[in-house]
Amino acid sequence: MSAKEIVVSATERLFNQKDLTVVDEVFGPVYVQHSALGSDGVEGLKGLVGRLPGSSGYELVRVIADGELVVTEGVFTGFAPVPLTGYDVWRVVDGRVVEHWDALGPGAAHSTADSPAQVSPVEVAASKALVAEWAEKVLVGGDRTVAPTYLSADGDGVGVEYDQAISYVAIHAVIAEGDLVYTRAEGELDGPVIVNDIWRVEGTKIVEHWGLVVPVPKEFPHANGAF
């Protein structure tokens, strides 16, 4: 199976079926956990899934896969009084899931098409490079004067919106498939935050954006950190 297929199957079995056998089948033997919800290693993952409420569920909204990295956007129910949007990044090496990062918080998943559009590998590479440059120059570098170079504007001159109150410190991942590019960043917004952004690209412009910003947890049950 591809990295994407492995992750899609694993999330269904973990979060909906509560099937712990999938951990031994496709995770580890070394499994680096960056989530604050579980301890490190495959036993930590088993413990996390074993604690999930039986009534909890997961709806996978979209998947973006790029080499060994796969990001899933989905909605978790039964974890809190309201549904929670989750962005999970999984690293798959030689058919095994070996590392995981996450962000979980209130907010509805975006209503755009569920799957990335089918475009050529050359276009995917160009979109990834465009967003990476945008992120470094504008989001991290702070040069908003060049924003129109990267963002489209409609007929009324209204461009793609992004939260200018966030101070982006570093971009930790850029994952691209089709017309979608996901970035995972470290930022500051009334304290340290994890910034998850998805950017949709058409041609040479970013035409749509959505995401989730959550505080960096103050404590972790491991020494791996959020990033």
C-alpha positions as CSV (number, residue, x, y, z in Angstrom):
1,M,0.0,0.0,0.0
2,S,1.0,3.6,-0.5
3,A,1.8,5.9,2.5
4,K,-1.6,7.5,1.9
5,E,-3.5,4.2,1.9
6,I,-1.7,3.0,5.0
7,V,-2.6,6.2,6.9
8,V,-6.2,6.2,5.8
9,S,-6.7,2.6,6.8
10,A,-4.9,3.2,10.1
11,T,-7.0,6.2,11.1
12,E,-10.2,4.4,10.4
13,R,-9.1,1.3,12.4
14,L,-7.7,3.4,15.3
15,F,-10.3,6.1,15.8
16,N,-13.5,4.4,14.7
17,Q,-13.0,0.7,15.1
18,K,-10.6,1.1,18.2
19,D,-8.6,-1.8,16.6
20,L,-5.3,-2.0,18.4
21,T,-4.0,-4.8,16.1
22,V,-3.2,-2.1,13.5
23,V,-0.6,-0.7,15.8
24,D,1.5,-3.9,15.6
25,E,0.8,-4.2,11.9
26,V,1.9,-0.8,10.6
27,F,3.4,1.3,13.4
28,G,6.9,1.3,14.7
29,P,9.0,-0.5,15.9
30,V,10.3,3.0,16.6
31,Y,7.3,5.5,16.8
32,V,8.1,9.1,17.7
33,Q,5.1,10.8,19.3
34,H,4.8,14.6,19.2
35,S,1.2,14.7,20.5
36,A,0.6,15.8,24.0
37,L,-2.2,13.2,24.2
38,G,-0.1,10.1,24.4
39,S,3.3,8.9,25.6
40,D,6.1,8.0,23.2
41,G,6.3,4.7,21.3
42,V,3.8,2.1,20.1
43,E,2.8,1.3,23.6
44,G,1.9,4.9,24.2
45,L,-0.3,4.8,21.1
46,K,-2.0,1.7,22.3
47,G,-2.7,3.4,25.6
48,L,-4.1,6.5,23.9
49,V,-6.5,4.5,21.7
50,G,-7.4,2.3,24.6
51,R,-8.6,5.4,26.5
52,L,-10.9,6.7,23.8
53,P,-14.6,6.7,24.7
54,G,-16.5,4.0,23.0
55,S,-18.9,6.6,21.5
56,S,-16.1,8.7,20.0
57,G,-15.7,8.8,16.3
58,Y,-13.7,10.3,13.4
59,E,-14.7,11.7,10.0
60,L,-11.8,11.9,7.6
61,V,-12.3,15.1,5.5
62,R,-9.2,15.1,3.3
63,V,-5.7,13.7,2.9
64,I,-2.6,15.2,1.4
65,A,0.3,12.9,0.7
66,D,3.8,14.0,-0.3
67,G,6.6,11.3,-0.2
68,E,6.9,9.9,3.3
69,L,4.6,12.6,4.9
70,V,0.8,12.4,5.0
71,V,-1.4,15.0,6.5
72,T,-5.0,14.2,7.5
73,E,-7.7,16.7,8.2
74,G,-10.7,15.3,10.1
75,V,-13.4,15.9,12.7
76,F,-13.3,14.1,16.0
77,T,-16.6,13.6,17.9
78,G,-17.1,12.4,21.5
79,F,-13.8,13.9,22.8
80,A,-15.3,17.1,23.9
81,P,-18.8,18.8,24.2
82,V,-18.3,20.1,20.6
83,P,-16.7,18.4,17.5
84,L,-13.0,19.0,17.2
85,T,-11.0,19.6,14.0
86,G,-7.8,17.7,13.9
87,Y,-4.7,18.0,11.7
88,D,-2.4,15.0,12.0
89,V,0.9,14.6,10.2
90,W,2.2,11.1,9.8
91,R,5.7,10.0,8.6
92,V,5.7,6.6,6.8
93,V,9.0,4.8,6.1
94,D,9.1,1.5,4.3
95,G,5.4,0.9,4.9
96,R,5.5,1.7,8.7
97,V,4.3,4.7,10.5
98,V,7.2,6.0,12.5
99,E,6.4,9.5,13.6
100,H,3.3,11.6,14.3
101,W,2.4,15.3,15.0
102,D,-1.0,16.7,15.7
103,A,-3.2,19.7,16.4
104,L,-6.7,19.5,17.8
105,G,-9.2,22.3,18.4
106,P,-12.7,23.7,17.9
107,G,-13.5,24.7,14.4
108,A,-15.3,23.2,11.4
109,A,-13.4,21.7,8.6
110,H,-13.4,23.6,5.4
111,S,-16.0,22.8,2.8
112,T,-13.8,22.8,-0.3
113,A,-13.5,19.6,-2.4
114,D,-12.5,16.6,-0.3
115,S,-9.6,15.6,-2.5
116,P,-6.8,17.5,-4.1
117,A,-7.3,18.2,-7.8
118,Q,-5.4,16.1,-10.3
119,V,-2.6,18.1,-11.7
120,S,0.8,17.2,-13.1
121,P,3.9,16.6,-10.9
122,V,5.5,19.7,-12.4
123,E,2.5,21.8,-11.2
124,V,2.6,20.2,-7.8
125,A,6.3,21.1,-7.4
126,A,5.6,24.6,-8.6
127,S,2.7,25.1,-6.1
128,K,4.8,23.7,-3.3
129,A,7.7,26.0,-4.1
130,L,5.3,29.0,-4.4
131,V,3.8,28.4,-0.9
132,A,7.2,27.7,0.7
133,E,8.5,31.0,-0.7
134,W,5.3,32.8,0.5
135,A,5.6,31.3,3.9
136,E,9.3,32.3,4.4
137,K,9.1,35.7,2.8
138,V,5.7,36.9,4.1
139,L,4.6,34.8,7.1
140,V,8.0,34.3,8.7
141,G,9.9,37.2,7.1
142,G,7.1,39.7,7.6
143,D,7.3,41.4,4.2
144,R,3.6,41.9,3.5
145,T,4.4,44.3,0.6
146,V,5.0,41.3,-1.6
147,A,1.8,39.5,-0.6
148,P,0.0,40.5,-3.9
149,T,2.6,38.5,-5.7
150,Y,1.4,35.3,-4.2
151,L,-2.3,35.9,-3.3
152,S,-5.1,36.2,-5.8
153,A,-7.8,38.9,-5.6
154,D,-11.4,38.7,-6.8
155,G,-13.1,41.2,-8.9
156,D,-13.7,43.5,-5.9
157,G,-10.0,43.4,-5.0
158,V,-10.6,41.2,-2.0
159,G,-7.7,38.8,-1.6
160,V,-7.1,35.5,0.2
161,E,-7.4,36.1,3.9
162,Y,-4.8,35.0,6.5
163,D,-4.4,35.9,10.2
164,Q,-1.9,38.8,10.3
165,A,-1.9,38.8,14.1
166,I,0.0,35.5,14.1
167,S,3.8,35.9,14.4
168,Y,5.2,33.0,12.4
169,V,8.5,31.8,13.9
170,A,9.4,28.8,11.7
171,I,7.9,26.6,9.0
172,H,8.3,23.0,10.0
173,A,6.6,21.1,7.2
174,V,5.4,21.8,3.6
175,I,3.3,19.0,2.2
176,A,1.8,19.2,-1.3
177,E,-0.5,17.1,-3.4
178,G,-2.6,18.2,-6.4
179,D,-3.6,21.9,-5.9
180,L,-3.3,21.8,-2.1
181,V,-0.3,22.7,0.0
182,Y,-0.3,22.2,3.8
183,T,2.1,24.1,6.0
184,R,2.8,23.4,9.7
185,A,4.4,26.2,11.5
186,E,5.5,27.4,14.9
187,G,4.1,30.8,15.9
188,E,3.2,33.3,18.6
189,L,-0.3,34.5,19.3
190,D,-0.8,35.4,23.0
191,G,1.8,32.6,23.6
192,P,3.3,29.8,21.5
193,V,1.0,28.2,18.9
194,I,0.9,25.5,16.3
195,V,-0.3,26.9,13.0
196,N,-1.9,24.5,10.5
197,D,-2.6,26.1,7.1
198,I,-3.9,24.6,3.8
199,W,-3.4,26.8,0.7
200,R,-5.1,26.0,-2.6
201,V,-3.1,27.1,-5.6
202,E,-4.3,27.8,-9.2
203,G,-1.6,28.7,-11.7
204,T,0.8,31.0,-10.0
205,K,-1.5,32.3,-7.2
206,I,-2.8,31.1,-3.9
207,V,-6.6,31.3,-4.3
208,E,-8.0,29.8,-1.0
209,H,-6.8,29.3,2.5
210,W,-8.1,27.7,5.7
211,G,-6.5,26.2,8.8
212,L,-6.4,25.8,12.5
213,V,-4.3,27.5,15.2
214,V,-4.0,25.9,18.6
215,P,-1.8,26.7,21.7
216,V,1.3,24.6,22.2
217,P,0.5,22.3,25.1
218,K,2.3,23.3,28.3
219,E,3.1,19.7,29.2
220,F,4.0,16.6,27.2
221,P,4.2,13.0,28.4
222,H,7.5,12.7,26.4
223,A,10.6,14.7,25.6
224,N,9.9,15.1,21.8
225,G,8.0,18.4,21.9
226,A,5.3,19.6,19.5
227,F,7.6,20.2,16.5
